Amino acid sequence: MQLARDETLVHGLFPLGNRLEPAPWLGRRPCLPDMVPVIGRGDRHQGLWFAFGHGHHGFTLGPVTGRLLAEMMTGETPFTDPSPYAASRFHN
């Protein structure tokens, strides 16, 4: 297992101490097929807005997503074109 091998190497470089959990966590990430988040108005439900699917970059992209969403919700001119993030891109 790669993590076990790397953990041994890291302990030789840094004083990390003992593990907090007995086994590493493994789970699926919320990635969309095109790896682009959905940000914007929900077409089928009045008042519903989307901001999900950031995959491994949610923490990093959260502030800019919040800004874009806030501008869209308040009717301001968005700082960037929001159309690439629309949920409707998945409709056939």
PyMOL Python script that loads the backbone (N, CA, C, O; Angstrom):
from pymol import cmd

cmd.read_pdbstr("""\
ATOM      1  N   MET A   1       0.846  -1.181   0.000  1.00  0.00           N
ATOM      2  CA  MET A   1       0.000   0.000   0.000  1.00  0.00           C
ATOM      3  C   MET A   1       0.891   1.244   0.000  1.00  0.00           C
ATOM      4  O   MET A   1       1.808   1.367   0.811  1.00  0.00           O
ATOM      5  N   GLN A   2       0.609   2.139  -0.903  1.00  0.00           N
ATOM      6  CA  GLN A   2       1.445   3.323  -1.077  1.00  0.00           C
ATOM      7  C   GLN A   2       1.472   4.196   0.173  1.00  0.00           C
ATOM      8  O   GLN A   2       2.529   4.700   0.553  1.00  0.00           O
ATOM      9  N   LEU A   3       0.324   4.379   0.811  1.00  0.00           N
ATOM     10  CA  LEU A   3       0.268   5.239   1.990  1.00  0.00           C
ATOM     11  C   LEU A   3       1.140   4.705   3.120  1.00  0.00           C
ATOM     12  O   LEU A   3       1.835   5.478   3.779  1.00  0.00           O
ATOM     13  N   ALA A   4       1.114   3.411   3.350  1.00  0.00           N
ATOM     14  CA  ALA A   4       1.933   2.813   4.416  1.00  0.00           C
ATOM     15  C   ALA A   4       3.421   3.014   4.141  1.00  0.00           C
ATOM     16  O   ALA A   4       4.191   3.313   5.053  1.00  0.00           O
ATOM     17  N   ARG A   5       3.820   2.850   2.888  1.00  0.00           N
ATOM     18  CA  ARG A   5       5.225   3.053   2.528  1.00  0.00           C
ATOM     19  C   ARG A   5       5.632   4.512   2.752  1.00  0.00           C
ATOM     20  O   ARG A   5       6.688   4.788   3.320  1.00  0.00           O
ATOM     21  N   ASP A   6       4.797   5.429   2.307  1.00  0.00           N
ATOM     22  CA  ASP A   6       5.104   6.849   2.442  1.00  0.00           C
ATOM     23  C   ASP A   6       5.070   7.306   3.899  1.00  0.00           C
ATOM     24  O   ASP A   6       5.851   8.164   4.308  1.00  0.00           O
ATOM     25  N   GLU A   7       4.156   6.724   4.675  1.00  0.00           N
ATOM     26  CA  GLU A   7       4.067   7.085   6.081  1.00  0.00           C
ATOM     27  C   GLU A   7       5.378   6.765   6.800  1.00  0.00           C
ATOM     28  O   GLU A   7       5.841   7.551   7.626  1.00  0.00           O
ATOM     29  N   THR A   8       5.966   5.629   6.491  1.00  0.00           N
ATOM     30  CA  THR A   8       7.246   5.244   7.086  1.00  0.00           C
ATOM     31  C   THR A   8       8.332   6.255   6.713  1.00  0.00           C
ATOM     32  O   THR A   8       9.119   6.656   7.571  1.00  0.00           O
ATOM     33  N   LEU A   9       8.382   6.665   5.467  1.00  0.00           N
ATOM     34  CA  LEU A   9       9.379   7.645   5.022  1.00  0.00           C
ATOM     35  C   LEU A   9       9.174   9.001   5.688  1.00  0.00           C
ATOM     36  O   LEU A   9      10.136   9.652   6.095  1.00  0.00           O
ATOM     37  N   VAL A  10       7.926   9.420   5.795  1.00  0.00           N
ATOM     38  CA  VAL A  10       7.629  10.737   6.369  1.00  0.00           C
ATOM     39  C   VAL A  10       8.004  10.787   7.849  1.00  0.00           C
ATOM     40  O   VAL A  10       8.514  11.800   8.327  1.00  0.00           O
ATOM     41  N   HIS A  11       7.756   9.707   8.566  1.00  0.00           N
ATOM     42  CA  HIS A  11       8.115   9.691   9.985  1.00  0.00           C
ATOM     43  C   HIS A  11       9.612   9.871  10.191  1.00  0.00           C
ATOM     44  O   HIS A  11      10.035  10.358  11.240  1.00  0.00           O
ATOM     45  N   GLY A  12      10.409   9.493   9.222  1.00  0.00           N
ATOM     46  CA  GLY A  12      11.850   9.724   9.307  1.00  0.00           C
ATOM     47  C   GLY A  12      12.227  11.178   9.070  1.00  0.00           C
ATOM     48  O   GLY A  12      13.328  11.593   9.430  1.00  0.00           O
ATOM     49  N   LEU A  13      11.327  11.965   8.468  1.00  0.00           N
ATOM     50  CA  LEU A  13      11.605  13.367   8.157  1.00  0.00           C
ATOM     51  C   LEU A  13      10.935  14.348   9.116  1.00  0.00           C
ATOM     52  O   LEU A  13      11.499  15.400   9.417  1.00  0.00           O
ATOM     53  N   PHE A  14       9.741  14.013   9.596  1.00  0.00           N
ATOM     54  CA  PHE A  14       8.953  14.921  10.426  1.00  0.00           C
ATOM     55  C   PHE A  14       8.458  14.210  11.682  1.00  0.00           C
ATOM     56  O   PHE A  14       8.123  13.027  11.623  1.00  0.00           O
ATOM     57  N   PRO A  15       8.407  14.898  12.803  1.00  0.00           N
ATOM     58  CA  PRO A  15       7.893  14.300  14.034  1.00  0.00           C
ATOM     59  C   PRO A  15       6.355  14.366  14.072  1.00  0.00           C
ATOM     60  O   PRO A  15       5.783  15.190  14.785  1.00  0.00           O
ATOM     61  N   LEU A  16       5.712  13.513  13.319  1.00  0.00           N
ATOM     62  CA  LEU A  16       4.251  13.572  13.202  1.00  0.00           C
ATOM     63  C   LEU A  16       3.518  12.977  14.405  1.00  0.00           C
ATOM     64  O   LEU A  16       2.369  13.344  14.653  1.00  0.00           O
ATOM     65  N   GLY A  17       4.119  12.109  15.128  1.00  0.00           N
ATOM     66  CA  GLY A  17       3.424  11.452  16.224  1.00  0.00           C
ATOM     67  C   GLY A  17       2.597  10.286  15.708  1.00  0.00           C
ATOM     68  O   GLY A  17       2.767   9.834  14.576  1.00  0.00           O
ATOM     69  N   ASN A  18       1.703   9.811  16.557  1.00  0.00           N
ATOM     70  CA  ASN A  18       0.877   8.660  16.198  1.00  0.00           C
ATOM     71  C   ASN A  18      -0.305   9.064  15.324  1.00  0.00           C
ATOM     72  O   ASN A  18      -0.713  10.225  15.300  1.00  0.00           O
ATOM     73  N   ARG A  19      -0.836   8.096  14.618  1.00  0.00           N
ATOM     74  CA  ARG A  19      -2.031   8.326  13.805  1.00  0.00           C
ATOM     75  C   ARG A  19      -3.205   8.730  14.688  1.00  0.00           C
ATOM     76  O   ARG A  19      -3.308   8.307  15.839  1.00  0.00           O
ATOM     77  N   LEU A  20      -4.074   9.544  14.139  1.00  0.00           N
ATOM     78  CA  LEU A  20      -5.296   9.905  14.849  1.00  0.00           C
ATOM     79  C   LEU A  20      -6.390   8.867  14.616  1.00  0.00           C
ATOM     80  O   LEU A  20      -7.236   8.646  15.482  1.00  0.00           O
ATOM     81  N   GLU A  21      -6.372   8.242  13.462  1.00  0.00           N
ATOM     82  CA  GLU A  21      -7.343   7.210  13.107  1.00  0.00           C
ATOM     83  C   GLU A  21      -6.590   5.907  12.839  1.00  0.00           C
ATOM     84  O   GLU A  21      -5.481   5.938  12.304  1.00  0.00           O
ATOM     85  N   PRO A  22      -7.169   4.774  13.198  1.00  0.00           N
ATOM     86  CA  PRO A  22      -6.458   3.509  12.987  1.00  0.00           C
ATOM     87  C   PRO A  22      -6.261   3.144  11.515  1.00  0.00           C
ATOM     88  O   PRO A  22      -5.282   2.485  11.165  1.00  0.00           O
ATOM     89  N   ALA A  23      -7.183   3.570  10.658  1.00  0.00           N
ATOM     90  CA  ALA A  23      -7.080   3.257   9.222  1.00  0.00           C
ATOM     91  C   ALA A  23      -7.306   4.534   8.413  1.00  0.00           C
ATOM     92  O   ALA A  23      -8.085   5.395   8.821  1.00  0.00           O
ATOM     93  N   PRO A  24      -6.637   4.661   7.281  1.00  0.00           N
ATOM     94  CA  PRO A  24      -6.847   5.841   6.442  1.00  0.00           C
ATOM     95  C   PRO A  24      -8.268   5.883   5.903  1.00  0.00           C
ATOM     96  O   PRO A  24      -8.872   4.847   5.622  1.00  0.00           O
ATOM     97  N   TRP A  25      -8.791   7.094   5.764  1.00  0.00           N
ATOM     98  CA  TRP A  25     -10.116   7.277   5.201  1.00  0.00           C
ATOM     99  C   TRP A  25     -10.034   7.165   3.686  1.00  0.00           C
ATOM    100  O   TRP A  25      -9.075   7.632   3.072  1.00  0.00           O
ATOM    101  N   LEU A  26     -11.033   6.549   3.093  1.00  0.00           N
ATOM    102  CA  LEU A  26     -11.107   6.450   1.643  1.00  0.00           C
ATOM    103  C   LEU A  26     -12.556   6.661   1.240  1.00  0.00           C
ATOM    104  O   LEU A  26     -13.456   5.996   1.752  1.00  0.00           O
ATOM    105  N   GLY A  27     -12.769   7.573   0.335  1.00  0.00           N
ATOM    106  CA  GLY A  27     -14.126   7.833  -0.120  1.00  0.00           C
ATOM    107  C   GLY A  27     -14.119   8.457  -1.495  1.00  0.00           C
ATOM    108  O   GLY A  27     -13.068   8.816  -2.026  1.00  0.00           O
ATOM    109  N   ARG A  28     -15.278   8.582  -2.054  1.00  0.00           N
ATOM    110  CA  ARG A  28     -15.423   9.183  -3.381  1.00  0.00           C
ATOM    111  C   ARG A  28     -15.455  10.701  -3.268  1.00  0.00           C
ATOM    112  O   ARG A  28     -15.935  11.254  -2.278  1.00  0.00           O
ATOM    113  N   ARG A  29     -14.946  11.354  -4.280  1.00  0.00           N
ATOM    114  CA  ARG A  29     -14.968  12.805  -4.341  1.00  0.00           C
ATOM    115  C   ARG A  29     -16.124  13.248  -5.231  1.00  0.00           C
ATOM    116  O   ARG A  29     -16.474  12.553  -6.185  1.00  0.00           O
ATOM    117  N   PRO A  30     -16.719  14.399  -4.926  1.00  0.00           N
ATOM    118  CA  PRO A  30     -17.868  14.870  -5.700  1.00  0.00           C
ATOM    119  C   PRO A  30     -17.456  15.519  -7.022  1.00  0.00           C
ATOM    120  O   PRO A  30     -17.562  16.736  -7.172  1.00  0.00           O
ATOM    121  N   CYS A  31     -16.995  14.732  -7.961  1.00  0.00           N
ATOM    122  CA  CYS A  31     -16.550  15.240  -9.254  1.00  0.00           C
ATOM    123  C   CYS A  31     -17.627  14.993 -10.309  1.00  0.00           C
ATOM    124  O   CYS A  31     -18.298  13.960 -10.294  1.00  0.00           O
ATOM    125  N   LEU A  32     -17.780  15.920 -11.194  1.00  0.00           N
ATOM    126  CA  LEU A  32     -18.717  15.789 -12.308  1.00  0.00           C
ATOM    127  C   LEU A  32     -17.973  15.261 -13.536  1.00  0.00           C
ATOM    128  O   LEU A  32     -16.743  15.305 -13.575  1.00  0.00           O
ATOM    129  N   PRO A  33     -18.695  14.767 -14.528  1.00  0.00           N
ATOM    130  CA  PRO A  33     -18.043  14.168 -15.700  1.00  0.00           C
ATOM    131  C   PRO A  33     -17.057  15.098 -16.407  1.00  0.00           C
ATOM    132  O   PRO A  33     -16.038  14.640 -16.924  1.00  0.00           O
ATOM    133  N   ASP A  34     -17.353  16.404 -16.434  1.00  0.00           N
ATOM    134  CA  ASP A  34     -16.459  17.342 -17.111  1.00  0.00           C
ATOM    135  C   ASP A  34     -15.490  18.035 -16.149  1.00  0.00           C
ATOM    136  O   ASP A  34     -14.722  18.905 -16.560  1.00  0.00           O
ATOM    137  N   MET A  35     -15.525  17.650 -14.873  1.00  0.00           N
ATOM    138  CA  MET A  35     -14.642  18.201 -13.837  1.00  0.00           C
ATOM    139  C   MET A  35     -14.842  19.696 -13.612  1.00  0.00           C
ATOM    140  O   MET A  35     -13.935  20.372 -13.127  1.00  0.00           O
ATOM    141  N   VAL A  36     -16.017  20.221 -13.956  1.00  0.00           N
ATOM    142  CA  VAL A  36     -16.350  21.631 -13.788  1.00  0.00           C
ATOM    143  C   VAL A  36     -17.533  21.708 -12.826  1.00  0.00           C
ATOM    144  O   VAL A  36     -18.502  20.969 -12.999  1.00  0.00           O
ATOM    145  N   PRO A  37     -17.483  22.583 -11.815  1.00  0.00           N
ATOM    146  CA  PRO A  37     -18.589  22.648 -10.865  1.00  0.00           C
ATOM    147  C   PRO A  37     -19.873  23.195 -11.480  1.00  0.00           C
ATOM    148  O   PRO A  37     -19.860  23.814 -12.545  1.00  0.00           O
ATOM    149  N   VAL A  38     -20.972  22.953 -10.789  1.00  0.00           N
ATOM    150  CA  VAL A  38     -22.262  23.538 -11.151  1.00  0.00           C
ATOM    151  C   VAL A  38     -22.472  24.726 -10.226  1.00  0.00           C
ATOM    152  O   VAL A  38     -22.482  24.588  -9.002  1.00  0.00           O
ATOM    153  N   ILE A  39     -22.640  25.894 -10.833  1.00  0.00           N
ATOM    154  CA  ILE A  39     -22.855  27.126 -10.077  1.00  0.00           C
ATOM    155  C   ILE A  39     -23.955  27.896 -10.788  1.00  0.00           C
ATOM    156  O   ILE A  39     -23.825  28.220 -11.968  1.00  0.00           O
ATOM    157  N   GLY A  40     -25.025  28.186 -10.083  1.00  0.00           N
ATOM    158  CA  GLY A  40     -26.075  28.994 -10.685  1.00  0.00           C
ATOM    159  C   GLY A  40     -27.468  28.575 -10.265  1.00  0.00           C
ATOM    160  O   GLY A  40     -27.644  27.748  -9.371  1.00  0.00           O
ATOM    161  N   ARG A  41     -28.438  29.149 -10.915  1.00  0.00           N
ATOM    162  CA  ARG A  41     -29.847  28.957 -10.608  1.00  0.00           C
ATOM    163  C   ARG A  41     -30.304  27.552 -10.988  1.00  0.00           C
ATOM    164  O   ARG A  41     -29.909  27.001 -12.015  1.00  0.00           O
ATOM    165  N   GLY A  42     -31.151  26.991 -10.126  1.00  0.00           N
ATOM    166  CA  GLY A  42     -31.794  25.728 -10.442  1.00  0.00           C
ATOM    167  C   GLY A  42     -32.994  25.993 -11.336  1.00  0.00           C
ATOM    168  O   GLY A  42     -33.890  26.747 -10.956  1.00  0.00           O
ATOM    169  N   ASP A  43     -33.028  25.396 -12.498  1.00  0.00           N
ATOM    170  CA  ASP A  43     -34.073  25.686 -13.482  1.00  0.00           C
ATOM    171  C   ASP A  43     -35.461  25.226 -13.056  1.00  0.00           C
ATOM    172  O   ASP A  43     -36.455  25.877 -13.379  1.00  0.00           O
ATOM    173  N   ARG A  44     -35.539  24.125 -12.343  1.00  0.00           N
ATOM    174  CA  ARG A  44     -36.844  23.526 -12.052  1.00  0.00           C
ATOM    175  C   ARG A  44     -37.444  23.921 -10.707  1.00  0.00           C
ATOM    176  O   ARG A  44     -38.590  23.575 -10.419  1.00  0.00           O
ATOM    177  N   HIS A  45     -36.688  24.639  -9.881  1.00  0.00           N
ATOM    178  CA  HIS A  45     -37.183  24.984  -8.550  1.00  0.00           C
ATOM    179  C   HIS A  45     -36.909  26.456  -8.264  1.00  0.00           C
ATOM    180  O   HIS A  45     -35.754  26.877  -8.189  1.00  0.00           O
ATOM    181  N   GLN A  46     -37.973  27.234  -8.107  1.00  0.00           N
ATOM    182  CA  GLN A  46     -37.816  28.662  -7.846  1.00  0.00           C
ATOM    183  C   GLN A  46     -37.060  28.889  -6.540  1.00  0.00           C
ATOM    184  O   GLN A  46     -37.387  28.293  -5.513  1.00  0.00           O
ATOM    185  N   GLY A  47     -36.062  29.741  -6.586  1.00  0.00           N
ATOM    186  CA  GLY A  47     -35.288  30.091  -5.408  1.00  0.00           C
ATOM    187  C   GLY A  47     -34.155  29.136  -5.064  1.00  0.00           C
ATOM    188  O   GLY A  47     -33.451  29.348  -4.076  1.00  0.00           O
ATOM    189  N   LEU A  48     -33.965  28.085  -5.863  1.00  0.00           N
ATOM    190  CA  LEU A  48     -32.888  27.135  -5.599  1.00  0.00           C
ATOM    191  C   LEU A  48     -31.652  27.524  -6.414  1.00  0.00           C
ATOM    192  O   LEU A  48     -31.733  27.749  -7.621  1.00  0.00           O
ATOM    193  N   TRP A  49     -30.526  27.598  -5.738  1.00  0.00           N
ATOM    194  CA  TRP A  49     -29.253  27.924  -6.379  1.00  0.00           C
ATOM    195  C   TRP A  49     -28.269  26.810  -6.089  1.00  0.00           C
ATOM    196  O   TRP A  49     -28.282  26.226  -5.005  1.00  0.00           O
ATOM    197  N   PHE A  50     -27.415  26.515  -7.060  1.00  0.00           N
ATOM    198  CA  PHE A  50     -26.449  25.430  -6.946  1.00  0.00           C
ATOM    199  C   PHE A  50     -25.024  25.949  -6.788  1.00  0.00           C
ATOM    200  O   PHE A  50     -24.655  26.972  -7.364  1.00  0.00           O
ATOM    201  N   ALA A  51     -24.243  25.240  -6.013  1.00  0.00           N
ATOM    202  CA  ALA A  51     -22.802  25.490  -5.879  1.00  0.00           C
ATOM    203  C   ALA A  51     -22.185  24.182  -5.389  1.00  0.00           C
ATOM    204  O   ALA A  51     -21.934  24.020  -4.195  1.00  0.00           O
ATOM    205  N   PHE A  52     -21.939  23.250  -6.307  1.00  0.00           N
ATOM    206  CA  PHE A  52     -21.400  21.946  -5.922  1.00  0.00           C
ATOM    207  C   PHE A  52     -20.566  21.368  -7.052  1.00  0.00           C
ATOM    208  O   PHE A  52     -20.553  21.888  -8.168  1.00  0.00           O
ATOM    209  N   GLY A  53     -19.866  20.276  -6.739  1.00  0.00           N
ATOM    210  CA  GLY A  53     -19.098  19.567  -7.754  1.00  0.00           C
ATOM    211  C   GLY A  53     -17.695  20.096  -7.957  1.00  0.00           C
ATOM    212  O   GLY A  53     -17.135  19.963  -9.045  1.00  0.00           O
ATOM    213  N   HIS A  54     -17.121  20.694  -6.930  1.00  0.00           N
ATOM    214  CA  HIS A  54     -15.774  21.254  -7.040  1.00  0.00           C
ATOM    215  C   HIS A  54     -14.677  20.193  -6.922  1.00  0.00           C
ATOM    216  O   HIS A  54     -13.489  20.486  -7.059  1.00  0.00           O
ATOM    217  N   GLY A  55     -15.102  18.964  -6.665  1.00  0.00           N
ATOM    218  CA  GLY A  55     -14.128  17.875  -6.584  1.00  0.00           C
ATOM    219  C   GLY A  55     -13.096  18.112  -5.509  1.00  0.00           C
ATOM    220  O   GLY A  55     -13.447  18.356  -4.355  1.00  0.00           O
ATOM    221  N   HIS A  56     -11.859  18.045  -5.861  1.00  0.00           N
ATOM    222  CA  HIS A  56     -10.760  18.190  -4.913  1.00  0.00           C
ATOM    223  C   HIS A  56     -10.415  19.656  -4.639  1.00  0.00           C
ATOM    224  O   HIS A  56      -9.481  19.939  -3.889  1.00  0.00           O
ATOM    225  N   HIS A  57     -11.153  20.580  -5.235  1.00  0.00           N
ATOM    226  CA  HIS A  57     -10.792  21.994  -5.138  1.00  0.00           C
ATOM    227  C   HIS A  57     -11.842  22.842  -4.436  1.00  0.00           C
ATOM    228  O   HIS A  57     -11.828  24.066  -4.569  1.00  0.00           O
ATOM    229  N   GLY A  58     -12.748  22.226  -3.696  1.00  0.00           N
ATOM    230  CA  GLY A  58     -13.818  22.963  -3.034  1.00  0.00           C
ATOM    231  C   GLY A  58     -13.331  24.001  -2.048  1.00  0.00           C
ATOM    232  O   GLY A  58     -13.845  25.119  -2.016  1.00  0.00           O
ATOM    233  N   PHE A  59     -12.352  23.647  -1.246  1.00  0.00           N
ATOM    234  CA  PHE A  59     -11.836  24.592  -0.254  1.00  0.00           C
ATOM    235  C   PHE A  59     -11.181  25.788  -0.943  1.00  0.00           C
ATOM    236  O   PHE A  59     -11.338  26.926  -0.500  1.00  0.00           O
ATOM    237  N   THR A  60     -10.461  25.534  -2.007  1.00  0.00           N
ATOM    238  CA  THR A  60      -9.779  26.598  -2.741  1.00  0.00           C
ATOM    239  C   THR A  60     -10.751  27.469  -3.532  1.00  0.00           C
ATOM    240  O   THR A  60     -10.612  28.692  -3.563  1.00  0.00           O
ATOM    241  N   LEU A  61     -11.737  26.835  -4.172  1.00  0.00           N
ATOM    242  CA  LEU A  61     -12.662  27.568  -5.034  1.00  0.00           C
ATOM    243  C   LEU A  61     -13.873  28.129  -4.297  1.00  0.00           C
ATOM    244  O   LEU A  61     -14.666  28.857  -4.895  1.00  0.00           O
ATOM    245  N   GLY A  62     -14.035  27.810  -3.024  1.00  0.00           N
ATOM    246  CA  GLY A  62     -15.192  28.270  -2.264  1.00  0.00           C
ATOM    247  C   GLY A  62     -15.386  29.781  -2.280  1.00  0.00           C
ATOM    248  O   GLY A  62     -16.493  30.234  -2.571  1.00  0.00           O
ATOM    249  N   PRO A  63     -14.362  30.588  -1.981  1.00  0.00           N
ATOM    250  CA  PRO A  63     -14.554  32.034  -1.968  1.00  0.00           C
ATOM    251  C   PRO A  63     -14.961  32.615  -3.328  1.00  0.00           C
ATOM    252  O   PRO A  63     -15.838  33.477  -3.390  1.00  0.00           O
ATOM    253  N   VAL A  64     -14.351  32.165  -4.387  1.00  0.00           N
ATOM    254  CA  VAL A  64     -14.684  32.705  -5.707  1.00  0.00           C
ATOM    255  C   VAL A  64     -16.068  32.221  -6.151  1.00  0.00           C
ATOM    256  O   VAL A  64     -16.792  32.946  -6.833  1.00  0.00           O
ATOM    257  N   THR A  65     -16.434  30.989  -5.762  1.00  0.00           N
ATOM    258  CA  THR A  65     -17.778  30.488  -6.054  1.00  0.00           C
ATOM    259  C   THR A  65     -18.805  31.316  -5.295  1.00  0.00           C
ATOM    260  O   THR A  65     -19.843  31.680  -5.849  1.00  0.00           O
ATOM    261  N   GLY A  66     -18.524  31.615  -4.037  1.00  0.00           N
ATOM    262  CA  GLY A  66     -19.436  32.447  -3.250  1.00  0.00           C
ATOM    263  C   GLY A  66     -19.631  33.819  -3.856  1.00  0.00           C
ATOM    264  O   GLY A  66     -20.747  34.339  -3.883  1.00  0.00           O
ATOM    265  N   ARG A  67     -18.557  34.405  -4.339  1.00  0.00           N
ATOM    266  CA  ARG A  67     -18.661  35.727  -4.978  1.00  0.00           C
ATOM    267  C   ARG A  67     -19.521  35.657  -6.234  1.00  0.00           C
ATOM    268  O   ARG A  67     -20.420  36.475  -6.424  1.00  0.00           O
ATOM    269  N   LEU A  68     -19.240  34.671  -7.093  1.00  0.00           N
ATOM    270  CA  LEU A  68     -20.001  34.534  -8.339  1.00  0.00           C
ATOM    271  C   LEU A  68     -21.472  34.294  -8.036  1.00  0.00           C
ATOM    272  O   LEU A  68     -22.340  34.908  -8.656  1.00  0.00           O
ATOM    273  N   LEU A  69     -21.755  33.423  -7.106  1.00  0.00           N
ATOM    274  CA  LEU A  69     -23.132  33.107  -6.752  1.00  0.00           C
ATOM    275  C   LEU A  69     -23.841  34.330  -6.168  1.00  0.00           C
ATOM    276  O   LEU A  69     -24.988  34.606  -6.519  1.00  0.00           O
ATOM    277  N   ALA A  70     -23.171  35.059  -5.288  1.00  0.00           N
ATOM    278  CA  ALA A  70     -23.757  36.267  -4.703  1.00  0.00           C
ATOM    279  C   ALA A  70     -24.075  37.303  -5.777  1.00  0.00           C
ATOM    280  O   ALA A  70     -25.134  37.929  -5.738  1.00  0.00           O
ATOM    281  N   GLU A  71     -23.171  37.488  -6.730  1.00  0.00           N
ATOM    282  CA  GLU A  71     -23.418  38.452  -7.810  1.00  0.00           C
ATOM    283  C   GLU A  71     -24.601  38.017  -8.661  1.00  0.00           C
ATOM    284  O   GLU A  71     -25.410  38.850  -9.071  1.00  0.00           O
ATOM    285  N   MET A  72     -24.707  36.737  -8.926  1.00  0.00           N
ATOM    286  CA  MET A  72     -25.825  36.239  -9.722  1.00  0.00           C
ATOM    287  C   MET A  72     -27.146  36.378  -8.957  1.00  0.00           C
ATOM    288  O   MET A  72     -28.160  36.760  -9.540  1.00  0.00           O
ATOM    289  N   MET A  73     -27.140  36.077  -7.689  1.00  0.00           N
ATOM    290  CA  MET A  73     -28.356  36.115  -6.885  1.00  0.00           C
ATOM    291  C   MET A  73     -28.876  37.540  -6.675  1.00  0.00           C
ATOM    292  O   MET A  73     -30.083  37.751  -6.562  1.00  0.00           O
ATOM    293  N   THR A  74     -27.978  38.501  -6.625  1.00  0.00           N
ATOM    294  CA  THR A  74     -28.388  39.884  -6.372  1.00  0.00           C
ATOM    295  C   THR A  74     -28.579  40.685  -7.652  1.00  0.00           C
ATOM    296  O   THR A  74     -28.935  41.862  -7.594  1.00  0.00           O
ATOM    297  N   GLY A  75     -28.350  40.067  -8.803  1.00  0.00           N
ATOM    298  CA  GLY A  75     -28.548  40.757 -10.072  1.00  0.00           C
ATOM    299  C   GLY A  75     -27.392  41.635 -10.495  1.00  0.00           C
ATOM    300  O   GLY A  75     -27.507  42.384 -11.464  1.00  0.00           O
ATOM    301  N   GLU A  76     -26.273  41.556  -9.780  1.00  0.00           N
ATOM    302  CA  GLU A  76     -25.087  42.311 -10.198  1.00  0.00           C
ATOM    303  C   GLU A  76     -24.492  41.674 -11.450  1.00  0.00           C
ATOM    304  O   GLU A  76     -24.786  40.524 -11.775  1.00  0.00           O
ATOM    305  N   THR A  77     -23.660  42.428 -12.139  1.00  0.00           N
ATOM    306  CA  THR A  77     -22.951  41.871 -13.280  1.00  0.00           C
ATOM    307  C   THR A  77     -21.861  40.948 -12.747  1.00  0.00           C
ATOM    308  O   THR A  77     -20.978  41.400 -12.019  1.00  0.00           O
ATOM    309  N   PRO A  78     -21.906  39.656 -13.099  1.00  0.00           N
ATOM    310  CA  PRO A  78     -20.885  38.730 -12.598  1.00  0.00           C
ATOM    311  C   PRO A  78     -19.498  39.095 -13.117  1.00  0.00           C
ATOM    312  O   PRO A  78     -19.346  39.572 -14.242  1.00  0.00           O
ATOM    313  N   PHE A  79     -18.505  38.865 -12.288  1.00  0.00           N
ATOM    314  CA  PHE A  79     -17.130  39.196 -12.668  1.00  0.00           C
ATOM    315  C   PHE A  79     -16.611  38.292 -13.778  1.00  0.00           C
ATOM    316  O   PHE A  79     -15.610  38.611 -14.421  1.00  0.00           O
ATOM    317  N   THR A  80     -17.291  37.158 -14.010  1.00  0.00           N
ATOM    318  CA  THR A  80     -16.921  36.240 -15.089  1.00  0.00           C
ATOM    319  C   THR A  80     -18.193  35.631 -15.653  1.00  0.00           C
ATOM    320  O   THR A  80     -19.234  35.646 -14.997  1.00  0.00           O
ATOM    321  N   ASP A  81     -18.118  35.107 -16.840  1.00  0.00           N
ATOM    322  CA  ASP A  81     -19.265  34.497 -17.500  1.00  0.00           C
ATOM    323  C   ASP A  81     -19.671  33.229 -16.743  1.00  0.00           C
ATOM    324  O   ASP A  81     -18.882  32.288 -16.668  1.00  0.00           O
ATOM    325  N   PRO A  82     -20.878  33.185 -16.183  1.00  0.00           N
ATOM    326  CA  PRO A  82     -21.290  32.010 -15.427  1.00  0.00           C
ATOM    327  C   PRO A  82     -21.821  30.854 -16.282  1.00  0.00           C
ATOM    328  O   PRO A  82     -22.061  29.769 -15.753  1.00  0.00           O
ATOM    329  N   SER A  83     -22.008  31.057 -17.569  1.00  0.00           N
ATOM    330  CA  SER A  83     -22.640  30.030 -18.407  1.00  0.00           C
ATOM    331  C   SER A  83     -21.897  28.689 -18.444  1.00  0.00           C
ATOM    332  O   SER A  83     -22.559  27.657 -18.545  1.00  0.00           O
ATOM    333  N   PRO A  84     -20.568  28.644 -18.369  1.00  0.00           N
ATOM    334  CA  PRO A  84     -19.907  27.332 -18.377  1.00  0.00           C
ATOM    335  C   PRO A  84     -20.222  26.484 -17.146  1.00  0.00           C
ATOM    336  O   PRO A  84     -19.961  25.281 -17.141  1.00  0.00           O
ATOM    337  N   TYR A  85     -20.780  27.102 -16.104  1.00  0.00           N
ATOM    338  CA  TYR A  85     -21.052  26.402 -14.851  1.00  0.00           C
ATOM    339  C   TYR A  85     -22.524  26.023 -14.681  1.00  0.00           C
ATOM    340  O   TYR A  85     -22.899  25.454 -13.656  1.00  0.00           O
ATOM    341  N   ALA A  86     -23.347  26.328 -15.659  1.00  0.00           N
ATOM    342  CA  ALA A  86     -24.784  26.069 -15.561  1.00  0.00           C
ATOM    343  C   ALA A  86     -25.083  24.570 -15.562  1.00  0.00           C
ATOM    344  O   ALA A  86     -24.456  23.799 -16.290  1.00  0.00           O
ATOM    345  N   ALA A  87     -26.038  24.178 -14.746  1.00  0.00           N
ATOM    346  CA  ALA A  87     -26.451  22.771 -14.703  1.00  0.00           C
ATOM    347  C   ALA A  87     -27.055  22.334 -16.034  1.00  0.00           C
ATOM    348  O   ALA A  87     -27.024  21.151 -16.374  1.00  0.00           O
ATOM    349  N   SER A  88     -27.591  23.265 -16.770  1.00  0.00           N
ATOM    350  CA  SER A  88     -28.234  22.940 -18.051  1.00  0.00           C
ATOM    351  C   SER A  88     -27.253  22.388 -19.080  1.00  0.00           C
ATOM    352  O   SER A  88     -27.680  21.859 -20.106  1.00  0.00           O
ATOM    353  N   ARG A  89     -25.969  22.494 -18.834  1.00  0.00           N
ATOM    354  CA  ARG A  89     -24.989  21.949 -19.799  1.00  0.00           C
ATOM    355  C   ARG A  89     -25.102  20.438 -19.902  1.00  0.00           C
ATOM    356  O   ARG A  89     -24.599  19.855 -20.863  1.00  0.00           O
ATOM    357  N   PHE A  90     -25.745  19.786 -18.945  1.00  0.00           N
ATOM    358  CA  PHE A  90     -25.912  18.349 -18.968  1.00  0.00           C
ATOM    359  C   PHE A  90     -27.203  17.907 -19.617  1.00  0.00           C
ATOM    360  O   PHE A  90     -27.429  16.709 -19.787  1.00  0.00           O
ATOM    361  N   HIS A  91     -28.061  18.857 -19.986  1.00  0.00           N
ATOM    362  CA  HIS A  91     -29.328  18.497 -20.646  1.00  0.00           C
ATOM    363  C   HIS A  91     -29.087  18.173 -22.110  1.00  0.00           C
ATOM    364  O   HIS A  91     -28.305  18.845 -22.782  1.00  0.00           O
ATOM    365  N   ASN A  92     -29.740  17.174 -22.586  1.00  0.00           N
ATOM    366  CA  ASN A  92     -29.606  16.808 -24.007  1.00  0.00           C
ATOM    367  C   ASN A  92     -30.660  17.468 -24.845  1.00  0.00           C
ATOM    368  O   ASN A  92     -30.697  17.271 -26.060  1.00  0.00           O
TER     369      ASN A  92
END
""", "prot")
cmd.dss("prot")
cmd.show_as("cartoon", "prot")
cmd.util.cbc("prot")
cmd.orient("prot")
